[in-house]
């Protein structure tokens, strides 16, 4: 009896499959699965020529849920603002490194995916301006806040370039380690994930160049590098002066290690790199940020 019951079930299931495969019953006009691909835009072609071919870097400006954190409430990056931002990134960031050490080195070490997001992401520690994953991917948020008609270098540094130089420093550190003596300078002052509760002046007085630098030594090192190259000499000196008699000597000791690391390990003079970055920032107003 059990055997016949199984056979009967198999016949019933087979009948269901036959019914389901009846083309006459399929509503082909209202499939839940998309059947068309997004067309190639002029921006896609520009990215091919300016990022993929020369640097082997992919740029995603369309919102891709496979590349984003599902807990964030994110919106797509605006097309025109994405065009403007990637033109600026190429001129101010990518080509600055090309100029200091050659395009082959840039191509080798830059992250291979840049993702653009329209708005900001929030966590318990505050807003996220940028993210990097394993040296392979950088995500830039707040693209839709860019005023293409009135570009602010200070805003670009805060939203994007400080983050990009910071994360790039991590990549370089992963390839070649810096002097471990750096980690011991402020070892007792790091506060981990509570860094966002620290005010800038308090961080400077402790010998950390920013509140985020008080997270841990590796972040401290990357902050020193990124803030130095994205700020003018006057702005850097202002931070040192604010650090006072206690914080300034610590910052100067740290910077000496950072400077020597970049020069000895990578052949990069940070003073020269800062000069290049500052010059290229000043050239943004002359760039055509819309024509592809």
C-alpha positions in Angstrom: 0.0 0.0 0.0 2.8 2.4 0.9 4.5 1.8 -2.5 1.3 2.6 -4.4 0.8 5.8 -2.4 4.3 7.0 -3.3 3.7 6.3 -7.0 0.4 8.1 -6.9 2.1 11.2 -5.3 4.8 11.1 -8.0 2.2 11.0 -10.7 0.3 13.9 -9.1 3.5 16.0 -8.9 4.4 15.1 -12.5 1.0 16.3 -13.6 1.6 19.6 -11.8 4.9 20.1 -13.6 3.2 19.4 -17.0 0.5 22.0 -16.1 3.1 24.5 -15.0 5.0 24.1 -18.3 2.0 25.0 -20.4 3.0 28.1 -22.3 -0.6 29.1 -22.7 -0.8 29.7 -18.9 2.2 31.9 -18.6 1.7 35.7 -18.5 4.8 36.7 -20.4 3.8 40.4 -20.4 3.9 40.8 -16.6 7.0 38.8 -15.5 8.4 39.7 -12.1 11.9 39.3 -13.6 13.4 42.1 -15.5 14.3 41.3 -19.1 16.0 44.5 -20.2 19.4 45.8 -19.3 20.1 49.5 -18.5 21.5 51.2 -21.6 25.1 52.4 -21.8 25.3 56.1 -21.1 27.8 58.7 -22.2 29.1 58.6 -18.6 29.7 54.8 -18.8 31.8 55.3 -22.0 33.7 58.2 -20.3 34.4 56.0 -17.2 35.6 53.2 -19.5 38.2 55.6 -21.1 39.2 57.4 -17.9 39.0 54.8 -15.1 38.8 51.2 -16.4 41.3 51.4 -19.2 44.1 53.5 -17.5 43.6 52.4 -13.9 41.6 49.2 -14.0 39.1 50.9 -11.6 35.3 50.3 -11.9 33.0 53.1 -10.8 29.4 52.3 -9.8 27.1 55.3 -9.7 23.8 53.3 -10.0 22.6 52.0 -6.7 23.5 48.4 -6.4 22.1 46.6 -3.4 24.7 43.9 -3.6 27.4 46.4 -2.9 25.6 48.3 0.0 24.8 47.6 3.6 21.0 46.8 3.8 20.7 48.5 7.2 21.4 51.9 5.7 18.6 53.9 4.1 20.4 54.9 0.9 19.4 56.7 -2.3 21.1 56.7 -5.8 23.7 59.3 -6.7 22.5 62.0 -9.1 23.8 61.4 -12.6 25.2 64.9 -13.2 26.7 65.2 -9.8 28.4 61.8 -10.3 29.9 63.0 -13.5 31.3 66.1 -11.8 32.6 64.2 -8.8 34.4 61.6 -10.9 36.0 64.3 -13.1 37.3 66.0 -9.9 38.5 62.7 -8.3 40.5 61.9 -11.4 42.1 65.3 -11.5 42.7 65.9 -7.8 43.3 62.4 -6.4 44.3 59.9 -9.1 46.4 62.2 -11.2 48.1 63.7 -8.1 49.6 60.3 -7.4 50.4 59.8 -11.1 52.4 63.0 -10.9 54.3 62.1 -7.8 55.2 58.5 -8.7 53.8 57.5 -12.1 50.6 56.0 -13.3 51.9 52.4 -13.0 52.2 52.8 -9.3 48.8 54.4 -9.0 47.2 51.6 -11.1 48.8 49.0 -8.9 47.6 50.3 -5.5 44.4 52.2 -5.9 41.1 50.5 -4.9 39.5 48.7 -7.8 36.0 49.8 -7.1 34.6 53.2 -6.3 30.9 53.3 -5.4 28.9 56.5 -5.3 25.9 57.0 -3.0 23.5 60.0 -3.0 22.9 60.5 0.7 24.7 60.0 4.0 24.7 56.7 6.0 24.3 56.8 9.8 25.5 54.5 12.5 25.4 54.7 16.3 28.8 56.5 16.1 27.5 59.1 13.7 27.4 59.7 10.0 29.6 57.8 7.5 31.4 60.0 4.9 33.2 57.1 3.3 34.0 53.5 3.6 36.8 51.2 2.4 36.8 47.4 2.3 40.1 45.5 2.3 41.8 48.0 0.0 39.6 47.0 -2.9 36.6 49.2 -2.6 35.8 52.8 -1.6 32.3 54.1 -1.1 31.6 57.8 -1.2 28.4 59.2 0.2 26.6 62.5 0.0 27.1 62.9 -3.7 23.7 64.6 -4.0 24.9 67.5 -1.8 27.5 68.6 -4.3 26.7 72.1 -5.8 28.2 71.7 -9.2 27.8 75.4 -9.9 29.8 76.4 -6.8 32.3 73.8 -5.9 33.8 74.1 -2.5 37.3 72.5 -2.0 36.8 72.5 1.7 33.6 70.5 1.3 35.2 68.1 -1.2 38.1 67.5 1.3 35.7 66.8 4.2 33.3 64.6 2.2 35.7 62.8 -0.1 39.4 63.5 -0.4 40.4 63.2 3.2 38.7 59.9 3.3 40.3 58.7 0.0 43.8 59.7 1.1 43.1 58.1 4.5 42.0 54.8 3.1 44.8 54.8 0.5 47.2 55.1 3.4 45.8 51.9 4.9 46.4 50.2 1.6 50.1 51.3 1.6 50.5 50.3 5.2 49.2 46.8 4.4 51.8 46.5 1.6 54.7 47.9 3.7 54.6 48.3 7.4 55.5 51.6 9.1 57.8 52.0 12.2 56.0 50.2 15.1 57.4 52.9 17.4 54.5 55.1 16.1 51.9 52.8 17.8 53.5 53.4 21.2 53.5 57.2 21.2 49.8 57.7 22.1 49.1 54.1 23.2 47.5 55.0 26.5 45.3 57.8 24.9 43.4 55.9 22.3 39.7 55.5 23.1 38.5 53.1 20.4 34.9 53.5 19.2 34.3 56.4 21.6 36.4 58.7 19.4 33.3 60.5 18.1 32.7 61.9 21.6 36.1 63.7 21.6 36.3 67.4 20.5 38.9 68.5 18.0 40.8 70.7 20.5 40.9 68.0 23.1 42.3 65.5 20.5 45.0 68.0 19.5 46.0 68.6 23.1 46.5 64.8 23.4 48.7 64.8 20.3 46.1 63.4 17.9 45.4 65.4 14.7 41.7 64.7 14.8 39.0 63.0 17.0 39.1 60.0 14.7 42.8 59.7 15.2 42.0 58.8 18.8 40.4 55.5 17.7 43.6 53.5 17.3 47.2 53.8 16.1 46.5 52.7 12.5 43.7 55.3 12.1 46.0 57.9 13.8 48.7 57.3 11.2 46.2 57.5 8.3 44.7 60.7 9.6 48.1 62.3 9.9 48.8 61.5 6.2 45.4 62.5 4.8 45.0 65.7 6.8 48.5 66.9 5.9 48.1 66.6 2.2 44.6 67.9 2.0 45.3 71.1 4.0 47.4 74.1 3.3 50.6 74.7 5.3 48.8 77.5 7.2 45.9 75.2 8.1 48.3 72.5 9.3 50.2 75.0 11.4 47.0 76.2 12.9 46.3 72.7 14.2 49.8 72.4 15.6 49.4 75.8 17.3 46.0 74.7 18.8 47.6 71.6 20.1 49.7 73.7 22.5 52.9 73.0 24.4 51.8 69.4 25.2 50.2 68.2 22.0 52.5 69.9 19.4 55.7 67.9 20.2 53.7 64.7 20.0 52.2 65.6 16.7 55.6 66.6 15.3 57.1 63.3 16.5 54.3 61.4 14.8 54.6 63.4 11.6 58.3 62.7 11.4 57.6 59.0 11.3 54.8 59.4 8.7 57.0 61.6 6.5 60.0 59.2 6.6 57.8 56.2 6.0 56.4 57.7 2.8 59.8 58.9 1.6 61.8 55.7 2.5 59.1 53.1 1.7 57.4 54.7 -1.3 59.8 57.5 -2.6 57.0 60.1 -1.9 57.9 63.5 -0.5 54.8 64.5 1.4 55.6 68.2 1.0 55.7 67.7 -2.8 52.5 65.6 -2.7 50.7 68.3 -0.7 51.9 70.9 -3.2 50.5 68.9 -6.1 47.2 68.2 -4.3 46.8 71.9 -3.4 47.6 73.1 -6.9 45.1 70.6 -8.4 42.4 71.6 -5.9 42.9 75.2 -7.1 42.4 74.1 -10.7 38.9 72.6 -10.1 37.3 75.9 -11.1 38.9 75.5 -14.5 37.6 72.0 -15.1 34.7 71.2 -17.4 32.5 69.2 -15.0 29.7 68.3 -17.4 31.0 67.6 -20.9 31.7 63.9 -21.6 
